[in-house]
Amino acid sequence: MKKYTLFELEDYILNRLLYFCDYYKNENITESSYSDWNIRDVLGHINSWINIAVNSLDLIKQKESFDDFNDIDILKFLEIIGNIDLSIFNNKNYKLYLNKSLKDTINDTKIILEKYNIMLKIFDKNGLLDKEFPEGFSFSLLKYMAMDIGIHPIMHIMQHYLKRRDYNEFIKEVESSKIYFVQYSGNNVNEYNFTDYFENKEEKINRFVELGKINKNEFINEIIKINKII
C-alpha cells in the first residue's frame, strides 16, 4: 500500500460513512445499549479511535524518528495507543456519544477526519512510513494508518449490515472496499474475521449462515467460511 492510497482511503471512508448514516437515518438512536450499538454508537466508536490515532501520530511526528524516543516517550506512546484496556476505552466512548444526535456525531466525524488528513500530509513517505513502532508492534506505520483510517471503520460498517440482516449491503461493501483490503492484507481473507466485532459468537455464525443462503460470490463464500469456523 502506498502513501497516496491513504488519501484515497480517507476519502472513501468518509463517503461510505455518510452513505451508511443515510441508509440508517431512520434507525431509532434513542434505544441503545453497550451490547447492541445503534448507528450513532458505531460512528461514535469510529470517531474515538481515529481521534486517538491523530494524537498518536502527533506524538510520533514530534519525535521525527523512532530513534529519538526514550523510555518515557515510549511509555507515553503506549499509554495513548498500545496499553489500553479495550473494554474500558470502548465503554467510556460509548457513554461519551450516548446523548449526541446523529447529526452532531457525523459533524464530529468530518472534523476528526480533517485532523487526520492534516497529519497524513506532514509525514514523509521515505521516513516514518517505512519504520516500525517503538515497541510492541510488528507492522509498519503505513499499515497502522490504513487500519485506523479504513479497515477498522469498514469492518464496523459491514458488521452493522450483518447485525441488521442487510446482507445485500454487506455484499456491496465487500465488493466496493475489496481493493483496499487486498492491498492492506496481501490478499489474506483472514482480515475479514468478525470475531472481535460480535459480542455473541452464535449470532455471528447465524448471520453468516443466513448470508450463505443468498450469496453467489466466491470471494464472499471464503469470508463466510472463515467466520463460521472462527
Beta strands, then each sheet from edge to edge (+ up, - down):
end
